[in-house]
Amino acid sequence: MTLAVHATRVAGSCLQRNAWVCPDYVRTRGDILQEALVEHVGLTLAAVALGLLVALPLGVLASRSRLVETGASSIATVLYTIPSLAMFPLLLAVGLPFGPSIVVVGLAIYTLGILLRNIVVGLHGVPEDTLDAATGMGLSPRRRLWSVELPLALPAIVAGTRIATVSTVALVTVGGLFGYGGLGNLIITGQRTQFNAEVLTATVLVVVLALAADGLLLLLGRQLTPWLRGRAA
């Protein structure tokens, strides 16, 4: 769709001037922006959730074994160094079907390095005397993990989730090259058609979404760790 078509469909001085800041674009394209925003949020949530689903048990194993920790961290680091533009074609090459799953799996892979590192750091940070006390109370290793270790490791896990989420919000836009990028679809389309308002509006929404996600996770972390609030007070 060319800029001329955009301008003729909706009358308005800022659209006709191809202004970067254009309230008319926001007003007349609200449904398009909302659809792209919902897709962006959905892709982000799915990728981070998948990353946590893989990283959490792997992080627990890595915290128990130096060999597993070294191997898992090395693999996650290598995967993280793969350029995003190459990651999605590689996933197609290994047999993953084309679609949103390509973006979700690719982004989840990028979260592994961040999440895995923070989970291991959090579990290693649990005081030994606390673990000894839990064992002395008769807690089984599984019960100790869920009742003592993971709760005490939550600050580090939440911090890693915040970083992974914010970076994923930004990386989702790359999926626009494959038609599944949420707001990235609008950014890429706007660049191709030189539609300034579309590029700027979608970019600003990505930034706002990243800040909102970071703020929500910060509040969630505080709610899940009330003992830290008491310590700060």
Secondary structure, DSSP 8 states (H G I E B T S, - for coil): --HHHHHHHS--HHHHTT-SS-HHHHHHTHHHHHHHHHHHHHHHHHHHHHHHHHHHHHHHHHHH-HHHHHHHHHHHHHHHTS-HHHHHHHHHHTT--SSHHHHHHHHHHHHHHHHHHHHHHHHHTS-HHHHHHHHHTT--HHHHIIIIIHHHHHHHHHHHHHHHHHHHHHHGGGGGGGT--THHHHHHHHHHHT-HHHHHHHHHHHHHHHHHHHHHHHHHHHHH-HHHHHHH-
